[in-house]
Amino acid sequence: MSKDEIDIRKVLEERKQITIVWSIEDVQAVRSDLTDEQAWDVLSEVRRKHDAERGICWQTLSVMAGILFPSAK
């Protein structure tokens, strides 16, 4: 790690915080037909509409993908 890089895990630990990371690959695991850009759109919308009472899970990604990009099936 270069001196200019931030060790996000260390920063979070010092602040007594955690984070959970979802990626476009996670979205594509539930909707393999989506492009990288479409998967990013799903993640962005999930973040925008995040409900702390319900959180984010595989079903959240799948439902949002279906809303934004209805399956051709």
All heavy atoms as a GROMACS GRO file, in nm:
protein
  593
    1MET      N    1   0.085  -0.118   0.000
    1MET     CA    2   0.000   0.000   0.000
    1MET      C    3   0.090   0.124   0.000
    1MET      O    4   0.179   0.135   0.083
    1MET     CB    5  -0.090  -0.002   0.125
    1MET     CG    6  -0.183   0.114   0.133
    1MET     SD    7  -0.295   0.111   0.275
    1MET     CE    8  -0.392  -0.031   0.238
    2SER      N    9   0.064   0.214  -0.093
    2SER     CA   10   0.145   0.336  -0.098
    2SER      C   11   0.103   0.432   0.013
    2SER      O   12  -0.004   0.419   0.072
    2SER     CB   13   0.129   0.405  -0.235
    2SER     OG   14   0.004   0.469  -0.244
    3LYS      N   15   0.188   0.528   0.040
    3LYS     CA   16   0.160   0.623   0.149
    3LYS      C   17   0.037   0.709   0.121
    3LYS      O   18  -0.022   0.763   0.213
    3LYS     CB   19   0.281   0.712   0.175
    3LYS     CG   20   0.315   0.805   0.061
    3LYS     CD   21   0.429   0.896   0.096
    3LYS     CE   22   0.448   0.996  -0.017
    3LYS     NZ   23   0.525   1.108   0.023
    4ASP      N   24  -0.005   0.720  -0.005
    4ASP     CA   25  -0.121   0.800  -0.041
    4ASP      C   26  -0.253   0.723  -0.032
    4ASP      O   27  -0.359   0.782  -0.041
    4ASP     CB   28  -0.106   0.856  -0.182
    4ASP     CG   29   0.009   0.955  -0.192
    4ASP    OD1   30   0.041   1.019  -0.091
    4ASP    OD2   31   0.068   0.966  -0.302
    5GLU      N   32  -0.244   0.591  -0.017
    5GLU     CA   33  -0.364   0.509  -0.010
    5GLU      C   34  -0.421   0.511   0.132
    5GLU      O   35  -0.347   0.516   0.229
    5GLU     CB   36  -0.334   0.365  -0.051
    5GLU     CG   37  -0.305   0.352  -0.199
    5GLU     CD   38  -0.279   0.208  -0.236
    5GLU    OE1   39  -0.163   0.164  -0.222
    5GLU    OE2   40  -0.375   0.141  -0.277
    6ILE      N   41  -0.552   0.504   0.139
    6ILE     CA   42  -0.621   0.502   0.267
    6ILE      C   43  -0.653   0.358   0.303
    6ILE      O   44  -0.708   0.284   0.220
    6ILE     CB   45  -0.751   0.584   0.261
    6ILE    CG1   46  -0.719   0.732   0.235
    6ILE    CG2   47  -0.832   0.569   0.389
    6ILE    CD1   48  -0.840   0.817   0.207
    7ASP      N   49  -0.620   0.319   0.424
    7ASP     CA   50  -0.656   0.186   0.474
    7ASP      C   51  -0.795   0.199   0.536
    7ASP      O   52  -0.808   0.233   0.653
    7ASP     CB   53  -0.553   0.136   0.574
    7ASP     CG   54  -0.582  -0.004   0.622
    7ASP    OD1   55  -0.694  -0.056   0.601
    7ASP    OD2   56  -0.491  -0.064   0.682
    8ILE      N   57  -0.898   0.175   0.456
    8ILE     CA   58  -1.035   0.198   0.500
    8ILE      C   59  -1.071   0.113   0.621
    8ILE      O   60  -1.143   0.157   0.710
    8ILE     CB   61  -1.136   0.180   0.384
    8ILE    CG1   62  -1.274   0.230   0.423
    8ILE    CG2   63  -1.141   0.035   0.340
    8ILE    CD1   64  -1.283   0.377   0.449
    9ARG      N   65  -1.018  -0.009   0.627
    9ARG     CA   66  -1.047  -0.094   0.743
    9ARG      C   67  -0.993  -0.032   0.871
    9ARG      O   68  -1.058  -0.034   0.974
    9ARG     CB   69  -0.989  -0.233   0.722
    9ARG     CG   70  -1.064  -0.311   0.617
    9ARG     CD   71  -1.006  -0.449   0.602
    9ARG     NE   72  -1.074  -0.519   0.496
    9ARG     CZ   73  -1.029  -0.625   0.437
    9ARG    NH1   74  -0.913  -0.678   0.475
    9ARG    NH2   75  -1.095  -0.683   0.340
   10LYS      N   76  -0.872   0.023   0.863
   10LYS     CA   77  -0.812   0.087   0.980
   10LYS      C   78  -0.891   0.212   1.021
   10LYS      O   79  -0.916   0.233   1.139
   10LYS     CB   80  -0.666   0.122   0.952
   10LYS     CG   81  -0.594   0.179   1.072
   10LYS     CD   82  -0.449   0.203   1.043
   10LYS     CE   83  -0.382   0.258   1.167
   10LYS     NZ   84  -0.241   0.285   1.147
   11VAL      N   85  -0.928   0.292   0.924
   11VAL     CA   86  -1.006   0.413   0.953
   11VAL      C   87  -1.137   0.376   1.022
   11VAL      O   88  -1.175   0.436   1.124
   11VAL     CB   89  -1.034   0.494   0.824
   11VAL    CG1   90  -1.133   0.606   0.851
   11VAL    CG2   91  -0.905   0.548   0.766
   12LEU      N   92  -1.207   0.277   0.969
   12LEU     CA   93  -1.333   0.234   1.029
   12LEU      C   94  -1.311   0.178   1.169
   12LEU      O   95  -1.389   0.208   1.261
   12LEU     CB   96  -1.402   0.132   0.940
   12LEU     CG   97  -1.457   0.186   0.808
   12LEU    CD1   98  -1.500   0.071   0.718
   12LEU    CD2   99  -1.570   0.283   0.831
   13GLU      N  100  -1.207   0.100   1.187
   13GLU     CA  101  -1.179   0.044   1.318
   13GLU      C  102  -1.154   0.155   1.421
   13GLU      O  103  -1.205   0.149   1.533
   13GLU     CB  104  -1.056  -0.048   1.310
   13GLU     CG  105  -1.024  -0.116   1.441
   13GLU     CD  106  -0.905  -0.209   1.428
   13GLU    OE1  107  -0.884  -0.267   1.320
   13GLU    OE2  108  -0.834  -0.223   1.528
   14GLU      N  109  -1.078   0.255   1.383
   14GLU     CA  110  -1.050   0.367   1.473
   14GLU      C  111  -1.178   0.442   1.511
   14GLU      O  112  -1.191   0.493   1.622
   14GLU     CB  113  -0.951   0.463   1.410
   14GLU     CG  114  -0.811   0.406   1.400
   14GLU     CD  115  -0.717   0.489   1.315
   14GLU    OE1  116  -0.761   0.591   1.256
   14GLU    OE2  117  -0.598   0.451   1.306
   15ARG      N  118  -1.273   0.445   1.419
   15ARG     CA  119  -1.401   0.514   1.444
   15ARG      C  120  -1.506   0.421   1.504
   15ARG      O  121  -1.618   0.462   1.527
   15ARG     CB  122  -1.454   0.571   1.314
   15ARG     CG  123  -1.369   0.679   1.256
   15ARG     CD  124  -1.426   0.725   1.124
   15ARG     NE  125  -1.348   0.834   1.069
   15ARG     CZ  126  -1.388   0.910   0.970
   15ARG    NH1  127  -1.506   0.890   0.913
   15ARG    NH2  128  -1.311   1.006   0.925
   16LYS      N  129  -1.469   0.294   1.523
   16LYS     CA  130  -1.562   0.192   1.574
   16LYS      C  131  -1.684   0.183   1.482
   16LYS      O  132  -1.798   0.183   1.524
   16LYS     CB  133  -1.605   0.222   1.717
   16LYS     CG  134  -1.491   0.236   1.816
   16LYS     CD  135  -1.422   0.102   1.837
   16LYS     CE  136  -1.320   0.109   1.948
   16LYS     NZ  137  -1.183   0.099   1.906
   17GLN      N  138  -1.656   0.171   1.352
   17GLN     CA  139  -1.759   0.161   1.250
   17GLN      C  140  -1.734   0.038   1.163
   17GLN      O  141  -1.622  -0.011   1.155
   17GLN     CB  142  -1.760   0.286   1.160
   17GLN     CG  143  -1.792   0.414   1.231
   17GLN     CD  144  -1.776   0.534   1.140
   17GLN    OE1  145  -1.690   0.539   1.054
   17GLN    NE2  146  -1.860   0.635   1.162
   18ILE      N  147  -1.840  -0.006   1.098
   18ILE     CA  148  -1.828  -0.114   1.000
   18ILE      C  149  -1.897  -0.071   0.872
   18ILE      O  150  -1.977   0.023   0.870
   18ILE     CB  151  -1.889  -0.247   1.049
   18ILE    CG1  152  -2.042  -0.233   1.068
   18ILE    CG2  153  -1.822  -0.294   1.176
   18ILE    CD1  154  -2.113  -0.365   1.086
   19THR      N  155  -1.868  -0.143   0.767
   19THR     CA  156  -1.938  -0.122   0.641
   19THR      C  157  -1.951  -0.257   0.572
   19THR      O  158  -1.868  -0.346   0.592
   19THR     CB  159  -1.864  -0.022   0.549
   19THR    OG1  160  -1.943   0.004   0.434
   19THR    CG2  161  -1.729  -0.072   0.507
   20ILE      N  162  -2.054  -0.272   0.496
   20ILE     CA  163  -2.075  -0.392   0.415
   20ILE      C  164  -2.070  -0.348   0.269
   20ILE      O  165  -2.132  -0.250   0.232
   20ILE     CB  166  -2.212  -0.457   0.446
   20ILE    CG1  167  -2.228  -0.484   0.594
   20ILE    CG2  168  -2.232  -0.582   0.361
   20ILE    CD1  169  -2.126  -0.579   0.655
   21VAL      N  170  -1.996  -0.421   0.189
   21VAL     CA  171  -1.976  -0.381   0.050
   21VAL      C  172  -2.048  -0.478  -0.043
   21VAL      O  173  -2.032  -0.599  -0.032
   21VAL     CB  174  -1.826  -0.377   0.016
   21VAL    CG1  175  -1.806  -0.344  -0.131
   21VAL    CG2  176  -1.753  -0.277   0.106
   22TRP      N  177  -2.128  -0.422  -0.133
   22TRP     CA  178  -2.192  -0.497  -0.240
   22TRP      C  179  -2.132  -0.449  -0.371
   22TRP      O  180  -2.101  -0.331  -0.387
   22TRP     CB  181  -2.343  -0.472  -0.241
   22TRP     CG  182  -2.413  -0.533  -0.124
   22TRP    CD1  183  -2.439  -0.473  -0.004
   22TRP    CD2  184  -2.467  -0.665  -0.114
   22TRP    NE1  185  -2.506  -0.560   0.079
   22TRP    CE2  186  -2.524  -0.679   0.013
   22TRP    CE3  187  -2.473  -0.771  -0.202
   22TRP    CZ2  188  -2.586  -0.796   0.055
   22TRP    CZ3  189  -2.535  -0.888  -0.160
   22TRP    CH2  190  -2.591  -0.900  -0.033
   23SER      N  191  -2.117  -0.538  -0.466
   23SER     CA  192  -2.053  -0.503  -0.592
   23SER      C  193  -2.145  -0.535  -0.710
   23SER      O  194  -2.246  -0.603  -0.695
   23SER     CB  195  -1.922  -0.581  -0.607
   23SER     OG  196  -1.950  -0.719  -0.626
   24ILE      N  197  -2.101  -0.490  -0.827
   24ILE     CA  198  -2.179  -0.522  -0.947
   24ILE      C  199  -2.180  -0.673  -0.970
   24ILE      O  200  -2.277  -0.727  -1.023
   24ILE     CB  201  -2.130  -0.447  -1.072
   24ILE    CG1  202  -1.987  -0.483  -1.108
   24ILE    CG2  203  -2.148  -0.297  -1.056
   24ILE    CD1  204  -1.943  -0.432  -1.245
   25GLU      N  205  -2.075  -0.741  -0.927
   25GLU     CA  206  -2.071  -0.886  -0.942
   25GLU      C  207  -2.181  -0.952  -0.858
   25GLU      O  208  -2.238  -1.055  -0.899
   25GLU     CB  209  -1.934  -0.942  -0.901
   25GLU     CG  210  -1.823  -0.908  -0.999
   25GLU     CD  211  -1.760  -0.770  -0.978
   25GLU    OE1  212  -1.797  -0.700  -0.880
   25GLU    OE2  213  -1.676  -0.732  -1.060
   26ASP      N  214  -2.214  -0.894  -0.743
   26ASP     CA  215  -2.323  -0.946  -0.660
   26ASP      C  216  -2.456  -0.930  -0.732
   26ASP      O  217  -2.539  -1.021  -0.733
   26ASP     CB  218  -2.328  -0.875  -0.525
   26ASP     CG  219  -2.205  -0.903  -0.440
   26ASP    OD1  220  -2.164  -1.021  -0.434
   26ASP    OD2  221  -2.152  -0.808  -0.380
   27VAL      N  222  -2.475  -0.815  -0.793
   27VAL     CA  223  -2.599  -0.792  -0.870
   27VAL      C  224  -2.606  -0.892  -0.986
   27VAL      O  225  -2.710  -0.954  -1.009
   27VAL     CB  226  -2.607  -0.647  -0.922
   27VAL    CG1  227  -2.730  -0.629  -1.011
   27VAL    CG2  228  -2.608  -0.547  -0.807
   28GLN      N  229  -2.496  -0.910  -1.054
   28GLN     CA  230  -2.493  -1.001  -1.168
   28GLN      C  231  -2.507  -1.148  -1.125
   28GLN      O  232  -2.546  -1.232  -1.206
   28GLN     CB  233  -2.367  -0.979  -1.250
   28GLN     CG  234  -2.372  -0.844  -1.322
   28GLN     CD  235  -2.239  -0.801  -1.378
   28GLN    OE1  236  -2.134  -0.833  -1.326
   28GLN    NE2  237  -2.245  -0.723  -1.487
   29ALA      N  238  -2.482  -1.177  -0.998
   29ALA     CA  239  -2.505  -1.313  -0.949
   29ALA      C  240  -2.654  -1.346  -0.944
   29ALA      O  241  -2.693  -1.461  -0.961
   29ALA     CB  242  -2.442  -1.330  -0.810
   30VAL      N  243  -2.736  -1.243  -0.921
   30VAL     CA  244  -2.881  -1.265  -0.919
   30VAL      C  245  -2.945  -1.232  -1.054
   30VAL      O  246  -3.055  -1.279  -1.083
   30VAL     CB  247  -2.952  -1.188  -0.805
   30VAL    CG1  248  -2.905  -1.237  -0.670
   30VAL    CG2  249  -2.936  -1.038  -0.818
   31ARG      N  250  -2.876  -1.153  -1.137
   31ARG     CA  251  -2.925  -1.118  -1.271
   31ARG      C  252  -2.808  -1.116  -1.367
   31ARG      O  253  -2.751  -1.011  -1.397
   31ARG     CB  254  -2.994  -0.982  -1.269
   31ARG     CG  255  -3.136  -0.981  -1.214
   31ARG     CD  256  -3.237  -1.049  -1.306
   31ARG     NE  257  -3.241  -0.988  -1.439
   31ARG     CZ  258  -3.314  -0.881  -1.469
   31ARG    NH1  259  -3.391  -0.824  -1.379
   31ARG    NH2  260  -3.310  -0.831  -1.592
   32SER      N  261  -2.769  -1.233  -1.415
   32SER     CA  262  -2.651  -1.245  -1.500
   32SER      C  263  -2.667  -1.177  -1.636
   32SER      O  264  -2.569  -1.157  -1.707
   32SER     CB  265  -2.616  -1.393  -1.521
   32SER     OG  266  -2.724  -1.461  -1.583
   33ASP      N  267  -2.790  -1.140  -1.672
   33ASP     CA  268  -2.814  -1.074  -1.800
   33ASP      C  269  -2.782  -0.925  -1.799
   33ASP      O  270  -2.780  -0.862  -1.903
   33ASP     CB  271  -2.961  -1.093  -1.842
   33ASP     CG  272  -3.059  -1.034  -1.742
   33ASP    OD1  273  -3.046  -1.064  -1.620
   33ASP    OD2  274  -3.150  -0.961  -1.784
   34LEU      N  275  -2.755  -0.869  -1.683
   34LEU     CA  276  -2.730  -0.725  -1.674
   34LEU      C  277  -2.585  -0.690  -1.707
   34LEU      O  278  -2.492  -0.763  -1.670
   34LEU     CB  279  -2.763  -0.673  -1.534
   34LEU     CG  280  -2.909  -0.686  -1.489
   34LEU    CD1  281  -2.928  -0.624  -1.351
   34LEU    CD2  282  -3.005  -0.624  -1.589
   35THR      N  283  -2.568  -0.578  -1.774
   35THR     CA  284  -2.434  -0.528  -1.803
   35THR      C  285  -2.375  -0.469  -1.676
   35THR      O  286  -2.446  -0.447  -1.576
   35THR     CB  287  -2.440  -0.416  -1.910
   35THR    OG1  288  -2.510  -0.303  -1.855
   35THR    CG2  289  -2.508  -0.463  -2.037
   36ASP      N  290  -2.246  -0.437  -1.680
   36ASP     CA  291  -2.182  -0.373  -1.566
   36ASP      C  292  -2.253  -0.241  -1.532
   36ASP      O  293  -2.276  -0.210  -1.414
   36ASP     CB  294  -2.035  -0.345  -1.594
   36ASP     CG  295  -1.950  -0.470  -1.597
   36ASP    OD1  296  -2.002  -0.582  -1.572
   36ASP    OD2  297  -1.828  -0.458  -1.626
   37GLU      N  298  -2.286  -0.164  -1.634
   37GLU     CA  299  -2.352  -0.034  -1.611
   37GLU      C  300  -2.491  -0.053  -1.551
   37GLU      O  301  -2.531   0.022  -1.460
   37GLU     CB  302  -2.360   0.045  -1.742
   37GLU     CG  303  -2.408   0.188  -1.724
   37GLU     CD  304  -2.315   0.273  -1.636
   37GLU    OE1  305  -2.192   0.255  -1.641
   37GLU    OE2  306  -2.368   0.357  -1.560
   38GLN      N  307  -2.566  -0.148  -1.600
   38GLN     CA  308  -2.699  -0.175  -1.544
   38GLN      C  309  -2.688  -0.223  -1.398
   38GLN      O  310  -2.765  -0.180  -1.313
   38GLN     CB  311  -2.772  -0.280  -1.627
   38GLN     CG  312  -2.816  -0.229  -1.762
   38GLN     CD  313  -2.869  -0.340  -1.850
   38GLN    OE1  314  -2.816  -0.451  -1.852
   38GLN    NE2  315  -2.976  -0.310  -1.924
   39ALA      N  316  -2.590  -0.309  -1.371
   39ALA     CA  317  -2.570  -0.357  -1.234
   39ALA      C  318  -2.534  -0.240  -1.143
   39ALA      O  319  -2.579  -0.233  -1.028
   39ALA     CB  320  -2.461  -0.464  -1.232
   40TRP      N  321  -2.453  -0.148  -1.193
   40TRP     CA  322  -2.419  -0.028  -1.114
   40TRP      C  323  -2.544   0.056  -1.089
   40TRP      O  324  -2.562   0.110  -0.980
   40TRP     CB  325  -2.311   0.054  -1.183
   40TRP     CG  326  -2.283   0.181  -1.108
   40TRP    CD1  327  -2.307   0.308  -1.148
   40TRP    CD2  328  -2.228   0.191  -0.976
   40TRP    NE1  329  -2.271   0.398  -1.051
   40TRP    CE2  330  -2.222   0.328  -0.944
   40TRP    CE3  331  -2.185   0.098  -0.883
   40TRP    CZ2  332  -2.173   0.374  -0.822
   40TRP    CZ3  333  -2.136   0.144  -0.761
   40TRP    CH2  334  -2.131   0.281  -0.731
   41ASP      N  335  -2.630   0.068  -1.188
   41ASP     CA  336  -2.756   0.141  -1.170
   41ASP      C  337  -2.839   0.078  -1.058
   41ASP      O  338  -2.900   0.149  -0.977
   41ASP     CB  339  -2.837   0.144  -1.300
   41ASP     CG  340  -2.774   0.233  -1.406
   41ASP    OD1  341  -2.686   0.314  -1.374
   41ASP    OD2  342  -2.814   0.218  -1.523
   42VAL      N  343  -2.841  -0.055  -1.054
   42VAL     CA  344  -2.915  -0.125  -0.948
   42VAL      C  345  -2.855  -0.091  -0.812
   42VAL      O  346  -2.927  -0.054  -0.718
   42VAL     CB  347  -2.915  -0.278  -0.972
   42VAL    CG1  348  -2.971  -0.352  -0.851
   42VAL    CG2  349  -2.994  -0.312  -1.098
   43LEU      N  350  -2.724  -0.101  -0.798
   43LEU     CA  351  -2.659  -0.069  -0.672
   43LEU      C  352  -2.684   0.076  -0.630
   43LEU      O  353  -2.712   0.104  -0.513
   43LEU     CB  354  -2.508  -0.092  -0.681
   43LEU     CG  355  -2.459  -0.234  -0.680
   43LEU    CD1  356  -2.308  -0.238  -0.700
   43LEU    CD2  357  -2.497  -0.305  -0.551
   44SER      N  358  -2.677   0.166  -0.725
   44SER     CA  359  -2.698   0.307  -0.695
   44SER      C  360  -2.840   0.333  -0.645
   44SER      O  361  -2.861   0.409  -0.550
   44SER     CB  362  -2.672   0.393  -0.820
   44SER     OG  363  -2.537   0.380  -0.859
   45GLU      N  364  -2.936   0.268  -0.707
   45GLU     CA  365  -3.076   0.286  -0.666
   45GLU      C  366  -3.102   0.220  -0.530
   45GLU      O  367  -3.175   0.275  -0.446
   45GLU     CB  368  -3.170   0.230  -0.772
   45GLU     CG  369  -3.314   0.269  -0.754
   45GLU     CD  370  -3.342   0.418  -0.772
   45GLU    OE1  371  -3.252   0.494  -0.813
   45GLU    OE2  372  -3.457   0.459  -0.747
   46VAL      N  373  -3.042   0.105  -0.507
   46VAL     CA  374  -3.055   0.039  -0.376
   46VAL      C  375  -2.998   0.130  -0.267
   46VAL      O  376  -3.058   0.147  -0.160
   46VAL     CB  377  -2.985  -0.099  -0.376
   46VAL    CG1  378  -2.963  -0.151  -0.236
   46VAL    CG2  379  -3.066  -0.198  -0.459
   47ARG      N  380  -2.884   0.191  -0.293
   47ARG     CA  381  -2.825   0.284  -0.196
   47ARG      C  382  -2.917   0.403  -0.173
   47ARG      O  383  -2.940   0.445  -0.060
   47ARG     CB  384  -2.688   0.331  -0.244
   47ARG     CG  385  -2.623   0.431  -0.147
   47ARG     CD  386  -2.492   0.486  -0.198
   47ARG     NE  387  -2.513   0.547  -0.329
   47ARG     CZ  388  -2.419   0.563  -0.420
   47ARG    NH1  389  -2.297   0.519  -0.397
   47ARG    NH2  390  -2.445   0.620  -0.535
   48ARG      N  391  -2.970   0.458  -0.281
   48ARG     CA  392  -3.056   0.576  -0.270
   48ARG      C  393  -3.181   0.547  -0.190
   48ARG      O  394  -3.227   0.631  -0.112
   48ARG     CB  395  -3.094   0.625  -0.411
   48ARG     CG  396  -3.161   0.761  -0.413
   48ARG     CD  397  -3.186   0.809  -0.554
   48ARG     NE  398  -3.303   0.749  -0.615
   48ARG     CZ  399  -3.429   0.779  -0.584
   48ARG    NH1  400  -3.455   0.868  -0.491
   48ARG    NH2  401  -3.528   0.720  -0.646
   49LYS      N  402  -3.236   0.428  -0.204
   49LYS     CA  403  -3.361   0.392  -0.137
   49LYS      C  404  -3.339   0.305  -0.014
   49LYS      O  405  -3.433   0.245   0.036
   49LYS     CB  406  -3.454   0.321  -0.236
   49LYS     CG  407  -3.499   0.413  -0.347
   49LYS     CD  408  -3.603   0.349  -0.432
   49LYS     CE  409  -3.656   0.452  -0.531
   49LYS     NZ  410  -3.761   0.399  -0.614
   50HIS      N  411  -3.216   0.299   0.035
   50HIS     CA  412  -3.182   0.212   0.147
   50HIS      C  413  -3.274   0.237   0.267
   50HIS      O  414  -3.300   0.349   0.305
   50HIS     CB  415  -3.037   0.235   0.189
   50HIS     CG  416  -2.997   0.152   0.306
   50HIS    ND1  417  -2.982   0.206   0.431
   50HIS    CD2  418  -2.970   0.020   0.317
   50HIS    CE1  419  -2.946   0.110   0.515
   50HIS    NE2  420  -2.939  -0.004   0.448
   51ASP      N  421  -3.323   0.128   0.324
   51ASP     CA  422  -3.408   0.131   0.444
   51ASP      C  423  -3.332   0.058   0.554
   51ASP      O  424  -3.314  -0.064   0.547
   51ASP     CB  425  -3.541   0.060   0.413
   51ASP     CG  426  -3.635   0.055   0.532
   51ASP    OD1  427  -3.592   0.077   0.646
   51ASP    OD2  428  -3.754   0.026   0.510
   52ALA      N  429  -3.288   0.131   0.654
   52ALA     CA  430  -3.207   0.072   0.761
   52ALA      C  431  -3.284  -0.035   0.840
   52ALA      O  432  -3.224  -0.120   0.903
   52ALA     CB  433  -3.157   0.181   0.855
   53GLU      N  434  -3.414  -0.031   0.836
   53GLU     CA  435  -3.495  -0.133   0.904
   53GLU      C  436  -3.487  -0.267   0.831
   53GLU      O  437  -3.498  -0.372   0.892
   53GLU     CB  438  -3.641  -0.090   0.912
   53GLU     CG  439  -3.664   0.032   0.998
   53GLU     CD  440  -3.688  -0.001   1.143
   53GLU    OE1  441  -3.736  -0.113   1.172
   53GLU    OE2  442  -3.658   0.085   1.227
   54ARG      N  443  -3.470  -0.262   0.699
   54ARG     CA  444  -3.470  -0.385   0.618
   54ARG      C  445  -3.332  -0.424   0.569
   54ARG      O  446  -3.308  -0.540   0.538
   54ARG     CB  447  -3.564  -0.369   0.499
   54ARG     CG  448  -3.707  -0.353   0.544
   54ARG     CD  449  -3.798  -0.336   0.428
   54ARG     NE  450  -3.936  -0.331   0.478
   54ARG     CZ  451  -4.037  -0.376   0.412
   54ARG    NH1  452  -4.020  -0.429   0.293
   54ARG    NH2  453  -4.158  -0.370   0.463
   55GLY      N  454  -3.243  -0.328   0.553
   55GLY     CA  455  -3.109  -0.358   0.507
   55GLY      C  456  -3.104  -0.392   0.358
   55GLY      O  457  -3.198  -0.371   0.284
   56ILE      N  458  -2.989  -0.445   0.318
   56ILE     CA  459  -2.968  -0.487   0.179
   56ILE      C  460  -2.935  -0.636   0.182
   56ILE      O  461  -2.853  -0.680   0.262
   56ILE     CB  462  -2.854  -0.408   0.113
   56ILE    CG1  463  -2.889  -0.258   0.108
   56ILE    CG2  464  -2.825  -0.461  -0.028
   56ILE    CD1  465  -2.776  -0.169   0.063
   57CYS      N  466  -3.000  -0.711   0.096
   57CYS     CA  467  -2.976  -0.855   0.086
   57CYS      C  468  -2.990  -0.896  -0.060
   57CYS      O  469  -3.020  -0.814  -0.147
   57CYS     CB  470  -3.071  -0.932   0.177
   57CYS     SG  471  -3.245  -0.918   0.129
   58TRP      N  472  -2.971  -1.025  -0.085
   58TRP     CA  473  -2.984  -1.075  -0.222
   58TRP      C  474  -3.120  -1.041  -0.281
   58TRP      O  475  -3.131  -1.004  -0.397
   58TRP     CB  476  -2.960  -1.226  -0.227
   58TRP     CG  477  -2.821  -1.264  -0.187
   58TRP    CD1  478  -2.783  -1.326  -0.072
   58TRP    CD2  479  -2.702  -1.241  -0.261
   58TRP    NE1  480  -2.647  -1.343  -0.070
   58TRP    CE2  481  -2.595  -1.291  -0.186
   58TRP    CE3  482  -2.675  -1.182  -0.383
   58TRP    CZ2  483  -2.463  -1.285  -0.229
   58TRP    CZ3  484  -2.543  -1.176  -0.426
   58TRP    CH2  485  -2.439  -1.227  -0.350
   59GLN      N  486  -3.223  -1.054  -0.200
   59GLN     CA  487  -3.359  -1.025  -0.248
   59GLN      C  488  -3.373  -0.878  -0.284
   59GLN      O  489  -3.436  -0.844  -0.384
   59GLN     CB  490  -3.463  -1.064  -0.144
   59GLN     CG  491  -3.604  -1.045  -0.193
   59GLN     CD  492  -3.708  -1.090  -0.092
   59GLN    OE1  493  -3.677  -1.119   0.024
   59GLN    NE2  494  -3.832  -1.097  -0.135
   60THR      N  495  -3.313  -0.790  -0.205
   60THR     CA  496  -3.317  -0.646  -0.235
   60THR      C  497  -3.258  -0.620  -0.374
   60THR      O  498  -3.315  -0.545  -0.454
   60THR     CB  499  -3.235  -0.567  -0.130
   60THR    OG1  500  -3.275  -0.606   0.001
   60THR    CG2  501  -3.255  -0.417  -0.147
   61LEU      N  502  -3.143  -0.680  -0.400
   61LEU     CA  503  -3.078  -0.662  -0.530
   61LEU      C  504  -3.165  -0.716  -0.642
   61LEU      O  505  -3.183  -0.652  -0.746
   61LEU     CB  506  -2.942  -0.730  -0.532
   61LEU     CG  507  -2.839  -0.681  -0.429
   61LEU    CD1  508  -2.710  -0.762  -0.442
   61LEU    CD2  509  -2.813  -0.532  -0.442
   62SER      N  510  -3.221  -0.834  -0.620
   62SER     CA  511  -3.305  -0.897  -0.722
   62SER      C  512  -3.430  -0.816  -0.752
   62SER      O  513  -3.466  -0.796  -0.868
   62SER     CB  514  -3.342  -1.038  -0.676
   62SER     OG  515  -3.422  -1.102  -0.771
   63VAL      N  516  -3.496  -0.770  -0.647
   63VAL     CA  517  -3.620  -0.691  -0.666
   63VAL      C  518  -3.590  -0.561  -0.739
   63VAL      O  519  -3.660  -0.525  -0.834
   63VAL     CB  520  -3.689  -0.666  -0.530
   63VAL    CG1  521  -3.799  -0.562  -0.543
   63VAL    CG2  522  -3.744  -0.797  -0.474
   64MET      N  523  -3.486  -0.491  -0.696
   64MET     CA  524  -3.453  -0.363  -0.762
   64MET      C  525  -3.413  -0.386  -0.907
   64MET      O  526  -3.450  -0.308  -0.995
   64MET     CB  527  -3.343  -0.290  -0.687
   64MET     CG  528  -3.315  -0.151  -0.742
   64MET     SD  529  -3.461  -0.042  -0.740
   64MET     CE  530  -3.478  -0.014  -0.565
   65ALA      N  531  -3.339  -0.492  -0.934
   65ALA     CA  532  -3.302  -0.523  -1.072
   65ALA      C  533  -3.427  -0.546  -1.155
   65ALA      O  534  -3.437  -0.501  -1.270
   65ALA     CB  535  -3.210  -0.646  -1.076
   66GLY      N  536  -3.526  -0.615  -1.097
   66GLY     CA  537  -3.651  -0.640  -1.168
   66GLY      C  538  -3.731  -0.514  -1.194
   66GLY      O  539  -3.798  -0.502  -1.296
   67ILE      N  540  -3.724  -0.421  -1.100
   67ILE     CA  541  -3.795  -0.293  -1.118
   67ILE      C  542  -3.729  -0.211  -1.229
   67ILE      O  543  -3.797  -0.158  -1.317
   67ILE     CB  544  -3.798  -0.214  -0.985
   67ILE    CG1  545  -3.889  -0.284  -0.884
   67ILE    CG2  546  -3.842  -0.068  -1.008
   67ILE    CD1  547  -3.879  -0.229  -0.743
   68LEU      N  548  -3.597  -0.201  -1.221
   68LEU     CA  549  -3.526  -0.118  -1.319
   68LEU      C  550  -3.514  -0.183  -1.456
   68LEU      O  551  -3.518  -0.115  -1.558
   68LEU     CB  552  -3.385  -0.084  -1.266
   68LEU     CG  553  -3.378   0.004  -1.141
   68LEU    CD1  554  -3.233   0.021  -1.099
   68LEU    CD2  555  -3.444   0.138  -1.164
   69PHE      N  556  -3.496  -0.316  -1.455
   69PHE     CA  557  -3.473  -0.389  -1.580
   69PHE      C  558  -3.558  -0.515  -1.580
   69PHE      O  559  -3.508  -0.624  -1.548
   69PHE     CB  560  -3.324  -0.423  -1.594
   69PHE     CG  561  -3.235  -0.303  -1.584
   69PHE    CD1  562  -3.167  -0.275  -1.467
   69PHE    CD2  563  -3.222  -0.216  -1.692
   69PHE    CE1  564  -3.085  -0.162  -1.457
   69PHE    CE2  565  -3.141  -0.103  -1.682
   69PHE     CZ  566  -3.073  -0.076  -1.565
   70PRO      N  567  -3.686  -0.502  -1.611
   70PRO     CA  568  -3.774  -0.619  -1.611
   70PRO      C  569  -3.717  -0.731  -1.700
   70PRO      O  570  -3.664  -0.704  -1.809
   70PRO     CB  571  -3.905  -0.566  -1.669
   70PRO     CG  572  -3.902  -0.420  -1.642
   70PRO     CD  573  -3.757  -0.380  -1.652
   71SER      N  574  -3.723  -0.850  -1.649
   71SER     CA  575  -3.670  -0.966  -1.721
   71SER      C  576  -3.751  -0.992  -1.848
   71SER      O  577  -3.872  -0.972  -1.850
   71SER     CB  578  -3.676  -1.089  -1.630
   71SER     OG  579  -3.629  -1.202  -1.698
   72ALA      N  580  -3.684  -1.038  -1.950
   72ALA     CA  581  -3.751  -1.068  -2.077
   72ALA      C  582  -3.829  -1.198  -2.070
   72ALA      O  583  -3.900  -1.232  -2.162
   72ALA     CB  584  -3.647  -1.074  -2.189
   73LYS      N  585  -3.813  -1.273  -1.960
   73LYS     CA  586  -3.881  -1.403  -1.947
   73LYS      C  587  -4.031  -1.388  -1.939
   73LYS      O  588  -4.088  -1.303  -1.884
   73LYS     CB  589  -3.833  -1.475  -1.821
   73LYS     CG  590  -3.688  -1.516  -1.833
   73LYS     CD  591  -3.645  -1.587  -1.706
   73LYS     CE  592  -3.499  -1.620  -1.712
   73LYS     NZ  593  -3.451  -1.685  -1.592
   0.00000   0.00000   0.00000
